[in-house]
Amino acid sequence: MAVADRPRLGRGLKAILSVPVQVDAAATPAPAAPQEAAAQPGDRLALIPIDKIDPNPHQPRAAIDPVALESLVASVKQSGVIQAVLVRPAAHGRYQLIAGHRRTEAAKRAGLAAVPAVIRQESTDESQALEALIENIQREDLNPVERAKAYRTVIHDFKLTHAAAAQRLGEDRVTISNFLRILDLPEGVQMLVGRNLLSAGHAKVLAGLNDAARQEALANQAVKDGLSVRKLEELIAATPPPAAPSAETAVAGHTRTLMAKSAHVVELEQDLSRKLGTKVRIFPAKKKNTGKLIIQYFSLDEFDRIVERLDDAKK
């Protein structure tokens, strides 16, 4: 099925789980308390033993906040599981979670033997991963690094372009691209973002810099001084980095290992520059079939435009 024909999942959990379900006569019917049910034909609502539910292998959340979990455990002990979890059938009469990891864990700790669950018969690995990601995004359960890694996993595992992933998730492509840039930051900066000491906005600003040491220094200063995103932008503007050699100069410094450009390579440079709307340079190396390809951009908006063109070219 073509990407354009696939149903979009980014409609919110209330849209995904909002219509009455067909209760499987062979399963234990769930009580009336769970307020949300499945929206796909063939889904059914049942009480499922917790020990028959396996984790979601595509779960994007790395850890559950212990304080929030204990609060949920207390709620489950008092009121039960109010919202059904979402599962799909697995082998040997077992089930695999799609959404509801935290609710399932809270139910275990509260001593419940079973939880109400919507059983989704028609679920693929891709839809399982996407729905788990949607749930966590909409519940704001993921820190920016977890969210970025989840985007990267979905894009890589299911061979999606940024644009296709955005369509499937019902999000803006630029939003996904901005989160993915977080993963290009040094590990120390990612740690600060993952601990919510820096926001995704801070990370986006820092990702616009090319100097890893400067990124770390500014990140640490932002945490130490409690800088807002705007204040961080002002600090960066007020302290420009030392002038660095241009990409062409840096590459030219390796003239002993680079080959002279043929007319064909020059023509390719011109063609790529026209198609991408920016300056493109090709530097063949002495080793056969190797070299450097440099695509220049001069702002994050221009970077996004170039990435979008590359994504479109892959379709």
C-alpha positions in Angstrom: 0.0 0.0 0.0 1.4 3.4 -0.9 2.3 5.8 1.8 -0.4 8.3 0.7 -3.0 5.5 1.0 -2.1 4.5 4.5 -4.5 5.6 7.3 -3.0 8.3 9.5 -2.6 7.4 13.1 -2.0 10.8 14.5 -5.7 11.5 15.3 -5.4 11.2 19.0 -6.1 8.2 21.3 -9.7 9.3 21.7 -10.2 8.9 17.9 -8.4 5.6 17.9 -10.2 4.3 20.9 -13.6 6.0 20.8 -16.4 3.8 19.5 -18.3 0.9 21.1 -16.5 -2.5 20.7 -17.7 -5.9 20.0 -17.1 -8.1 23.1 -15.8 -11.5 22.3 -18.2 -14.1 23.6 -15.3 -16.5 24.2 -13.4 -14.1 26.3 -14.2 -12.7 29.7 -16.2 -9.5 29.1 -14.7 -6.4 30.5 -16.7 -4.4 33.0 -18.3 -1.2 31.9 -15.8 1.0 33.7 -13.2 1.4 30.9 -14.3 4.4 29.0 -12.4 4.0 25.7 -12.6 1.2 23.2 -11.4 0.3 19.7 -12.2 2.0 16.5 -11.3 -0.7 14.1 -13.6 -3.5 12.8 -12.9 -6.8 14.5 -11.5 -5.3 17.7 -13.0 -6.6 20.9 -12.9 -5.8 24.6 -12.0 -8.4 27.2 -10.4 -8.9 30.6 -7.0 -10.4 30.0 -4.8 -12.0 32.7 -1.8 -9.8 33.2 0.6 -12.7 33.1 -0.5 -13.4 29.5 0.5 -9.9 28.3 4.1 -9.4 26.9 5.8 -6.0 26.6 5.7 -4.0 23.4 9.1 -4.5 21.7 8.7 -1.0 20.1 8.0 0.7 23.5 9.6 4.2 23.1 9.8 5.1 26.8 13.1 4.0 28.3 11.9 4.3 32.0 8.8 5.1 34.0 9.0 8.0 36.5 8.8 6.2 39.9 6.8 9.0 41.5 4.2 9.1 38.7 4.0 5.3 38.7 3.3 5.1 42.5 0.6 7.7 42.1 -1.0 5.6 39.3 -0.7 2.4 41.5 -2.6 4.2 44.2 -5.3 5.2 41.7 -5.6 1.7 40.3 -5.9 0.3 43.8 -8.8 2.7 44.5 -10.6 2.8 41.2 -9.2 0.0 39.0 -7.9 0.4 35.5 -10.2 3.1 34.1 -8.9 3.0 30.5 -8.4 -0.2 28.7 -4.9 -1.1 27.4 -4.4 -1.9 23.7 -3.0 -5.3 22.8 -2.7 -7.6 19.8 -2.8 -11.5 19.7 0.6 -13.3 19.9 1.6 -16.9 19.7 0.4 -19.6 22.2 -2.6 -17.7 23.5 -0.6 -14.7 24.6 -0.9 -11.0 23.9 1.5 -8.2 23.1 1.0 -4.7 24.3 0.5 -1.9 21.8 -0.3 0.9 24.3 -0.7 0.9 28.0 2.7 -0.1 29.4 2.4 2.1 32.4 -1.2 1.1 33.2 -0.2 -2.6 32.9 2.8 -2.1 35.3 0.6 -0.2 37.8 -2.0 -3.0 37.7 0.7 -5.6 38.4 2.0 -3.6 41.4 -1.6 -3.0 42.6 -2.1 -6.8 42.7 -4.6 -7.1 39.9 -4.9 -10.4 38.2 -6.3 -9.1 34.9 -6.8 -5.8 33.1 -9.4 -4.6 30.6 -7.9 -4.7 27.1 -8.9 -3.8 23.6 -7.7 -6.7 21.4 -6.7 -5.5 18.0 -6.7 -8.3 15.5 -5.4 -6.3 12.5 -2.1 -4.9 13.8 1.3 -4.9 12.0 4.7 -4.2 13.6 4.6 -0.8 12.0 1.2 0.2 13.4 2.1 -1.2 16.8 5.2 1.0 16.9 3.4 4.1 15.6 0.5 3.7 18.1 2.8 3.3 21.0 4.7 6.4 20.0 1.5 8.4 19.5 0.3 7.4 23.0 3.5 8.4 24.7 3.7 11.7 22.7 0.1 12.7 23.5 0.5 11.8 27.2 3.8 13.7 27.3 5.5 10.6 28.7 8.7 10.9 26.7 11.6 13.2 27.3 12.9 14.8 24.1 15.8 12.3 23.6 13.4 9.3 24.0 11.1 10.9 21.5 13.9 11.5 19.0 15.1 7.9 19.4 11.6 6.6 18.8 11.3 8.7 15.6 14.6 7.4 14.4 13.7 3.8 15.2 10.4 4.0 13.3 12.0 5.7 10.3 14.8 3.2 10.2 12.9 0.0 10.9 10.0 0.7 8.5 12.1 2.5 5.9 10.1 5.7 6.1 11.1 9.2 4.9 10.7 12.0 7.3 7.7 13.2 5.3 6.1 9.7 5.4 6.7 9.3 9.1 5.2 12.8 9.7 2.1 11.8 7.6 1.7 8.5 9.5 2.0 10.2 12.9 -0.1 13.2 12.0 2.8 15.6 12.8 4.7 18.3 11.0 7.8 17.0 9.2 9.9 19.9 10.5 9.0 18.8 14.1 10.3 15.3 13.4 13.5 16.7 11.8 14.1 19.0 14.8 13.8 16.2 17.3 16.1 14.0 15.2 18.8 16.7 15.4 19.0 16.2 19.1 20.7 12.8 18.4 23.5 14.7 16.6 24.4 16.5 19.9 27.2 15.3 22.1 26.3 12.6 24.6 26.8 15.1 27.5 24.2 17.5 26.0 21.8 14.6 25.2 22.0 13.6 28.9 21.0 17.0 30.0 18.1 17.0 27.6 17.1 13.5 28.6 17.0 14.5 32.3 14.8 17.4 31.3 17.4 19.9 32.5 17.3 21.4 29.0 14.2 21.5 26.8 13.7 20.5 23.2 13.9 24.2 22.3 17.3 24.5 23.9 18.4 21.4 22.0 17.2 22.8 18.7 19.2 26.0 19.2 22.4 24.0 20.2 22.0 21.7 17.2 22.4 24.7 15.0 26.0 25.0 16.0 28.8 23.1 14.4 31.3 23.0 17.3 30.7 20.1 19.7 32.8 21.6 22.4 30.9 24.9 22.2 27.6 23.0 22.3 28.6 21.3 25.6 29.9 24.5 27.1 26.8 26.4 26.3 24.5 23.6 27.4 26.2 23.5 30.8 26.0 27.2 31.1 22.3 27.2 30.2 21.7 24.7 33.0 23.9 26.4 35.5 22.3 29.9 34.9 18.8 28.6 34.2 18.8 30.3 30.8 15.6 30.3 28.8 15.7 29.4 25.1 15.6 33.1 24.2 18.4 33.9 26.6 20.5 31.0 25.1 19.9 32.4 21.6 21.1 35.8 22.8 24.2 34.4 24.4 25.1 32.5 21.2 24.6 35.7 19.1 26.7 37.7 21.5 29.6 35.3 21.5 30.3 34.2 17.9 32.8 31.4 17.5 36.3 32.0 16.0 36.2 32.1 12.2 36.6 28.7 10.8 37.9 27.7 7.3 35.2 27.2 4.8 34.3 23.8 3.7 36.1 24.3 0.4 39.3 25.4 2.1 39.2 22.5 4.5 38.8 20.1 1.7 41.4 21.8 -0.4 43.8 21.2 2.5 43.8 17.5 1.4 44.8 18.1 -2.2 47.3 15.2 -2.0 44.5 12.7 -1.6 41.9 14.4 -3.9 41.7 14.0 -7.6 41.2 16.8 -10.1 37.5 17.3 -11.2 36.5 16.1 -14.6 34.0 17.9 -16.8 31.5 15.2 -15.8 31.9 15.9 -12.1 31.5 19.7 -12.7 28.4 19.0 -14.6 27.0 16.8 -11.8 27.8 19.6 -9.3 25.8 22.1 -11.4 22.9 19.7 -11.8 22.7 18.9 -8.1 23.0 22.5 -7.2 20.0 23.4 -9.5 17.9 20.5 -8.1 18.6 21.2 -4.4 18.6 25.0 -4.8 21.9 25.4 -2.9 25.6 25.0 -3.6 26.8 21.5 -4.0 30.5 20.5 -4.4 31.9 17.0 -5.3 35.5 16.2 -4.5 36.6 12.8 -6.0 39.4 11.1 -4.0 42.4 9.1 -5.3 40.9 5.8 -4.1 38.4 4.6 -6.8 34.7 5.3 -6.2 35.3 7.5 -3.1 35.3 11.2 -2.3 33.4 13.9 -0.6 30.0 15.4 -1.4 29.3 18.7 0.3 25.8 20.3 0.4 25.8 23.7 1.9 23.0 25.3 3.9 22.8 28.7 5.6 19.9 28.3 8.0 17.9 25.6 9.7 14.9 26.5 7.5 17.1 26.0 4.4 18.3 22.7 5.8 14.7 21.5 6.2 13.9 22.5 2.7 16.9 20.5 1.3 16.0 17.5 3.4 12.4 17.6 2.1 13.7 17.7 -1.5 15.9 14.7 -0.8 13.0 12.9 0.8 10.8 13.6 -2.2 13.5 12.4 -4.5 13.5 9.0 -2.7 9.8 8.4 -3.3 
